[in-house]
Amino acid sequence: MIKAIFFDLDDTLLWDQKSVKEAFVATCKAAEDRYGIDSDQLEEAVREAAKNLYTSYEFYPFTQMIGINPFEGLWGNFLDENHEHFKKMKETVPAYRKEAWTLGLKTMGVNDPDFGLELAECFPQERRKVPFVYEETFKTLDALKEQYQLLLLTNGSPDLQKTKLEITPELVSYFDQIVISGDFGKGKPDPSIFEHALSLISLKKEEVIMVGDNLMTDILGANRAGITTVWINRHNKERNEVIPTYEIKHLEELFPILEKLGDDL
């Protein structure tokens, strides 16, 4: 019998990709207004510069293990003191942001490091303004909370993931436990973080399901831990070699799955 549901956060309950996109649109518009450059092309150039810079840092392997992407580096402060790599990230991100935006501007033919810094400081402010939650998130959690323990299992920096929850405070009260990879020390798809989550709620792997949008972290990790998986594929992504137990396009499709799992006993 299913007694608990593990949920991923980013792009499962929160529409993080849209929040990042809107922050880019607003920040790049400032550059378009100042220099007349194409805001879409600038966004592409900054994203590319950010990825290239990010992979060059000594803490990059750690960010891969914990699950922190380059665009989180463009607005997170990484104030976590529990790991040397977070301390290094905290020291590095101000220069990283400035360089990413300055290089993006240079790609567009604009050499203005002072304006690069201005844009680098603008982006985090814009990202904090636009926390998008999927329309069905609260309705679904309201219905599930009555019958199941709910656990949030998210990759990322504790400081940044807590910031996301602070700007969407309604989410926190739904969860009996919140597990963040940066606190635990390993991220999805490592099965140990799923086993840790199970221990927190004193349940067996057969008694929970994992719901997430990422095949390579949420689904692969839960599969490895022997947990039933539900892949939420809102944007018709192609499936790869990782096979979820179930695939849905909308969170409310969880209800018939849970009914079926109950009936199968």
Secondary structure as UniProt FT lines:
FT   STRAND          4..7
FT   TURN            11..13
FT   HELIX           16..35
FT   HELIX           39..56
FT   TURN            58..59
FT   HELIX           60..66
FT   HELIX           70..73
FT   TURN            74..75
FT   HELIX           84..107
FT   TURN            108..109
FT   HELIX           113..129
FT   TURN            135..136
FT   HELIX           137..145
FT   TURN            146..147
FT   STRAND          149..154
FT   HELIX           158..166
FT   HELIX           169..174
FT   STRAND          177..180
FT   HELIX           181..184
FT   TURN            188..189
FT   HELIX           191..201
FT   HELIX           205..207
FT   STRAND          208..212
FT   HELIX           215..219
FT   HELIX           220..224
FT   TURN            225..226
FT   STRAND          228..232
FT   TURN            234..235
FT   STRAND          246..248
FT   HELIX           251..253
FT   HELIX           254..263
//
